[in-house]
C-alpha cells in the first residue's frame, strides 16, 4: 500500500516483539530472550535474572502473551547485572532475533531480496501472515519510505520506547544477507523515544 511519501508498511519482525494488545508481548520474544541469555552467558545467569526481576517461578510459553512489565523488568535487571545500557541490550537482542524470525517466515521471502528489499516489502508477506495467526495483533506504527535504490527511511512509533530493538533488527537483517559491512544503520532520533527514525543506506 503506497502513500504520498513512499511505501507505507508495518514491519513483521516488530509485530511479534511489539503490541499484541497495548500491554502484552508475545511469548516467543521471552523464550528467545531466555536462549539469548543462556547462549551469551549461562543458565544460572538466566535463573538469577528471573529472581532479581521477581519472576523466579515464571516459565514462558511461546504460544502465550505476557505483560510488558516482565520484559521491562528483565532488561532493566540485565542492564544492572552487565553494566550495559538497556538501549544497547535492546539492539543486541534485536540483532539476535533475526535468524529465528527469518526461519519462521522463510516461505514468504523472495529469494531475490536483499536487505533494503526485505525492510521495504514485509507488509504483503510475513506481516500479513502474522495478522492471520494472531488476530488480536495491534502492531506498532511503522512507515518505511524508499528514498532511492540504496536508501530508505524507517519511522517507528511505539509507546514502549524500545527503538533499540528496531535498530538491532535492521542490523540483524543486514547480517542475514551478508551485507553488514555495506549497510549503514543511522538512528536520527534518540532510541528511547516514542518515535524513532532510522536512516538505512547501502554503500
C-alpha positions in Angstrom: 0.0 0.0 0.0 1.6 3.2 -1.1 1.1 6.7 0.4 2.2 10.1 -0.7 5.5 9.8 1.0 6.5 6.4 -0.3 5.7 2.9 0.8 3.6 2.5 3.9 4.2 -0.8 5.6 4.2 -2.4 9.0 7.2 -4.4 9.9 6.6 -8.1 10.5 9.5 -8.6 12.9 8.4 -5.9 15.3 4.8 -7.3 15.2 6.0 -10.3 17.2 8.1 -8.2 19.6 5.6 -5.5 19.8 1.9 -4.9 20.6 -0.4 -7.8 20.6 -2.5 -5.7 22.8 -1.4 -2.4 24.3 0.1 -4.0 27.4 1.2 -7.5 26.3 4.1 -9.0 24.4 4.4 -12.3 22.5 5.8 -15.3 24.4 8.2 -16.1 21.5 10.2 -13.0 22.4 10.6 -14.2 26.0 11.7 -17.7 25.0 14.2 -16.2 22.6 15.5 -13.8 25.3 16.0 -16.8 27.6 18.0 -18.6 24.9 20.0 -15.4 24.2 21.0 -15.1 27.9 21.8 -18.8 28.2 23.9 -18.6 25.0 25.8 -15.4 25.8 26.2 -16.2 29.5 24.8 -19.4 31.0 21.7 -20.9 32.5 22.4 -19.8 36.0 22.5 -16.2 34.8 19.0 -16.6 33.4 17.8 -18.0 36.7 19.4 -15.1 38.6 17.9 -12.6 36.2 14.4 -14.1 36.8 14.9 -14.0 40.5 16.1 -10.3 40.5 13.1 -9.4 38.3 10.6 -11.1 40.6 9.8 -13.7 38.0 11.5 -16.7 39.6 8.5 -19.1 39.1 7.8 -17.9 35.5 8.2 -20.4 32.7 7.5 -18.6 29.4 5.4 -20.3 26.7 5.9 -19.2 23.1 2.1 -19.6 22.5 1.1 -17.2 25.2 1.4 -13.5 25.8 2.8 -11.7 28.8 2.7 -8.3 30.4 5.1 -5.7 29.1 6.4 -5.2 32.6 8.0 -8.6 32.5 10.2 -7.5 29.6 11.0 -4.1 31.2 12.0 -5.9 34.5 14.2 -8.4 32.7 16.0 -5.9 30.5 16.4 -3.5 33.4 18.0 -6.1 35.7 20.1 -7.4 32.8 21.5 -3.8 32.4 22.3 -3.7 36.0 24.0 -7.1 36.0 26.1 -6.5 32.9 26.7 -2.8 33.1 25.4 -2.5 29.5 22.8 0.3 29.0 19.3 -1.0 28.3 19.2 0.6 24.9 22.3 -1.3 23.8 20.9 -4.5 25.2 17.8 -4.0 23.1 20.0 -3.6 20.0 22.0 -6.7 20.7 18.8 -8.7 21.4 17.1 -7.3 18.2 20.0 -8.5 16.1 20.0 -11.9 17.8 16.3 -12.3 17.0 16.6 -12.1 13.2 17.8 -15.6 12.2 14.9 -17.2 14.1 12.4 -14.8 12.7 13.7 -15.3 9.2 13.5 -19.0 9.6 9.9 -18.8 10.9 8.8 -16.9 7.8 11.2 -18.3 5.2 8.5 -19.4 2.9 7.3 -15.8 2.5 10.7 -14.5 1.5 11.6 -13.6 -2.1 15.0 -15.2 -2.8 15.9 -12.2 -4.9 15.5 -9.8 -2.0 18.4 -8.1 -0.2 18.5 -6.1 3.0 16.6 -3.0 1.7 14.0 -5.0 -0.2 13.4 -7.1 2.9 12.8 -4.0 5.1 10.5 -2.4 2.5 8.3 -5.3 1.4 7.2 -7.1 4.6 3.5 -5.9 4.6 2.5 -8.3 1.7 4.4 -11.3 3.0 5.3 -12.0 6.7 3.3 -9.4 8.4 0.0 -10.4 6.7 0.6 -13.9 8.0 1.3 -12.6 11.5 -2.1 -10.9 11.5 -3.8 -14.2 10.4 -2.1 -16.2 13.1 -2.7 -13.6 15.8 -6.0 -11.8 15.2 -5.6 -9.7 18.4 -2.4 -8.2 16.9 -2.2 -4.4 17.0 1.3 -3.8 15.6 3.4 -0.6 16.1 3.1 2.2 13.6 6.0 1.8 11.2 6.4 3.6 7.9 9.1 2.6 5.5 9.9 5.1 2.7 12.3 4.0 -0.1 14.3 7.1 -0.9 16.2 5.6 -3.8 17.8 2.3 -4.8 20.3 2.4 -1.9 18.5 4.2 0.9 15.3 4.0 2.9 13.9 5.8 6.0 12.1 4.0 8.8 9.7 5.8 11.1 8.8 3.7 14.1 6.2 4.8 16.6 5.5 2.9 19.9 4.7 3.8 23.4 7.1 1.0 24.5 10.1 3.2 23.8 12.1 0.2 22.6 13.6 1.7 19.4 16.9 0.0 20.1 15.2 -3.3 19.3 14.2 -1.9 15.8 17.8 -0.7 15.2 19.1 -4.2 16.2 16.7 -5.9 13.9 17.8 -3.8 10.9 21.4 -4.7 11.7 20.5 -8.3 12.0 18.7 -8.3 8.6 21.9 -6.8 7.1 24.0 -9.6 8.6 21.5 -12.2 7.4 22.0 -11.1 3.9 25.8 -10.8 4.3 25.6 -7.0 3.9 26.6 -5.9 7.4 29.8 -4.3 6.0 27.8 -2.4 3.3 24.8 -1.3 5.3 24.9 1.9 7.4 22.2 2.0 10.1 21.8 5.5 11.5 19.2 6.4 14.1 18.4 10.1 13.5 16.5 10.4 16.8 17.0 9.1 20.3 16.2 5.4 20.6 14.3 5.7 23.8 11.6 8.0 22.5 8.1 7.1 21.3 9.1 8.0 17.8 12.3 6.7 16.4 13.6 7.4 12.9 16.2 5.2 11.3 18.1 6.0 8.1 19.4 2.9 6.3 21.9 3.2 3.5 23.7 0.7 1.3 27.3 1.7 0.3 
